[in-house]
Amino acid sequence: MLNSEIDSDEAEGRAVEGVRSLHKYLVQREVDKILSFSCEVKVLEKNYLHAPIWFIVYEYKGGLYKLYIDDAKKDVIFGEVPEI
């Protein structure tokens, strides 16, 4: 979690919800209908980090793509490129 303006509990809550959302999204890609969904998340350790990194999700022709940019070096760390 990269944000110095939230406390430890809020950061943990956001991280747990992010994991749950990702798992539900991955399941929804494989099935037609979810009747029940359960996800247990345990946070074992918390570390604070300050890094000028941009996490970007963009939509192109109905697909979602991720892009991670290091603002300090002005480099792309990771980028998903849509097929044209």
HELIX and SHEET records of a PDB file:
HELIX    1   1 SER A    8  GLN A   28  1                                  21    
SHEET    1   A 3 ILE A  53  TYR A  60  0                                        
SHEET    2   A 3 GLY A  63  ASP A  70 -1                                        
SHEET    3   A 3 ASP A  75  GLY A  79 -1                                        
END                                                                             
